[in-house]
Amino acid sequence: MIVEGFKGNDKDIIDYNLKFKTELKGELTDEVAQKTLGKFLMHNLGFTVRILTGFILEPYQRIMIKGWLAKNFTLTVAGRGFSKSFVASHFAYLYCLLNPGKHIIVVSATFRSSRKIVENIDDWSKRKASDGHPGGTLLRQTFEGEMTKKPDLYRIKFKNGASITALPLGDPNRLRGFRANVVILDEGLLIPQPTIDNVLKPFLFTPSPDEITRKQRIREREDRLIRAGKMTEEGRMKFKSNAKMIILSSASYSWESLFELYKNYLKIIYKQDDIMAAKVANENIAAEVIEESPATYLVHQISWKVARADLVEASVREEIESGMYSESTIKREYEAQFVQSSDGYFSAAKMEQCSIKDGESPCIEIVGEPGAQYILGIDQNVSDSEIADHFAMCLLKMVDKKSSDGSIKKVGMVVHQYAEVAVGLSEHIEYLYYLLNRFNIVYIAYDASQGKNLGFISICNESELFKEKKIELKHIDADFGREDYEEIIKSVQKSYNKQAGVIVQPQAFHSNFQRASNEYLQSCFDRQNIFFAGKALANPSIMSSLRERNIGTILKKHSSFTDTLGVEGEIEEFIINQDNLISLVKKECALIEVKASALGNITFDIPSHMKRANKTRGRVRRDNYSALLLATWALKIWVESQDRPKEELPETFTPFLI
């Protein structure tokens, strides 16, 4: 575990437990007892958490909370499975109880994640005492009423005037009316840096009117004292910064924005360490002193090795130590280290070069652009199990790319993605209808490994929704299992008919297709013939435009954006989810490995240990990659079939009777 930002003068560290033991004598007054108890609880956080909730915090978890309490700006980078959100929930209620009248705002890449931090606290307060732990009774007694639950706000208020509020990140206007002393950013890697700089800091760190008035009065008194000669400019009060921003994240690649933030924090920390060392040595550092009481910074890097052996799943620990994981995966996912590139078949760095930068256009789409054409890839899975594969759909928009010789080439851009698990088949059907209704989809390819009759398209055609809307999607008359690629193109050209609905390519994942399609996708990344749309959240004008789109029907029917109380989700959540899914596609691609069997068969899949190790809803999957693979291959076939000169049928004489 690496902690940067706690260096300084050891003389400033006070052992309060030693003071309590040696200085407290005899009977205490109520006021002294209350203050002493407050200090004791503040400096013994593990004990405080245990009596409030019954949880026993690990040493590294207590270190994390102490750092967050002590510093203004913290970046906590931790390995997978380190329960960053769990520890953040404990910090949130501790900070509020120890700082009356203060307010915490929690935001994340998705509202579901941010409100989970607040829900944890509410759930813990309802824990019943058992097995020797006191439960959450004491914590519950600090609440001011019940937790507020709204579609766009979750809040817990405390009797001392403090509060914790979870907000969706999508609409900056909703944040303007809030004042916060602490902002917690969960899943910081998924939040664009421009959003952090331009939305969160300006809106959430504005001092309250009372605080501004207090500082003004102090400065006025100081001015009078200076004019009277009773005080010098050097004697002015140094206002300590009380604002806090805590960013929680896993490690990223070194060319991503999180690494830049990490380097900036370390640069400030090392500079402040030098200043502190100079102060201790009584050196002249006037030119180096930062403006009054500078904000303090802290960086955590927490590796899987920090946790006790019994807290890491035995199979995972065994596989890490046995060398089954690639070095870059271990460093990034488990050791919280930033790495340069991935070890997979597809280069993460090259995929990033194919991505529209944060704050730039074009961005993700929730409604198609008039006149544009789209290709859809579908990796179907009809299981409703929480640990099943995703049902994934990838939508490519055809865009023009100008070559160096001035020619124009049709390439694809991922602008919309769908990935769901543990939902009914009807939801997948409704989402496909939404895509067909809102985008001009000219070609569809889906995984038909189970046969066309059992395929998703056939199921959709038989559904009440498609029959009611008079939609029938038909298969193209072509043998997509053939190795002769030219013959496939000819068949598509002859059979394809957009007006008649003959736009569907049933594609089995046989070995020849897998090899050819993966090699083609890799070449697309190398030559920048596939792009990933930018994040709408990082582009305020695009976000505002998308927010005006009318997609209420899909919000009501799509389970991911419906509140547990059945309340329709917010469109901002829907948009931000698209941002996150685009990132997920790239992450899954970066994990793909190519392997050859003893018989020479080639397979492309995520590492085997990742498939075995985690059987939870949030496990690592590859279905978004598969949907992209299908869409990219379908784009290649469709474009070439459209560009290929049509064969002229030979003229023949047909006799007829007069």
Secondary structure as UniProt FT lines:
FT   STRAND          2..4
FT   HELIX           10..12
FT   HELIX           16..23
FT   HELIX           30..42
FT   HELIX           45..53
FT   HELIX           59..70
FT   STRAND          73..78
FT   TURN            80..81
FT   HELIX           84..98
FT   TURN            100..101
FT   STRAND          103..108
FT   HELIX           111..125
FT   TURN            131..132
FT   TURN            135..136
FT   HELIX           137..140
FT   TURN            141..142
FT   STRAND          148..150
FT   TURN            151..152
FT   STRAND          153..158
FT   TURN            159..160
FT   STRAND          163..166
FT   HELIX           172..174
FT   TURN            175..177
FT   STRAND          182..186
FT   HELIX           188..190
FT   HELIX           193..195
FT   HELIX           196..200
FT   HELIX           201..204
FT   HELIX           209..227
FT   TURN            228..229
FT   HELIX           233..235
FT   STRAND          244..249
FT   TURN            254..255
FT   HELIX           257..280
FT   TURN            281..282
FT   HELIX           286..288
FT   STRAND          297..302
FT   HELIX           304..306
FT   HELIX           309..311
FT   HELIX           314..322
FT   HELIX           327..329
FT   HELIX           330..334
FT   HELIX           348..353
FT   TURN            358..359
FT   TURN            370..371
FT   STRAND          374..379
FT   TURN            386..387
FT   STRAND          391..402
FT   TURN            404..405
FT   STRAND          408..420
FT   HELIX           425..438
FT   STRAND          441..447
FT   TURN            449..450
FT   TURN            453..454
FT   HELIX           456..461
FT   HELIX           464..468
FT   TURN            469..470
FT   STRAND          474..475
FT   TURN            480..481
FT   HELIX           485..495
FT   TURN            498..501
FT   STRAND          502..507
FT   HELIX           511..527
FT   STRAND          530..532
FT   HELIX           536..538
FT   HELIX           540..547
FT   HELIX           552..557
FT   HELIX           559..561
FT   TURN            564..565
FT   HELIX           571..591
FT   STRAND          593..596
FT   TURN            598..599
FT   STRAND          602..605
FT   HELIX           608..613
FT   TURN            617..618
FT   HELIX           623..643
//
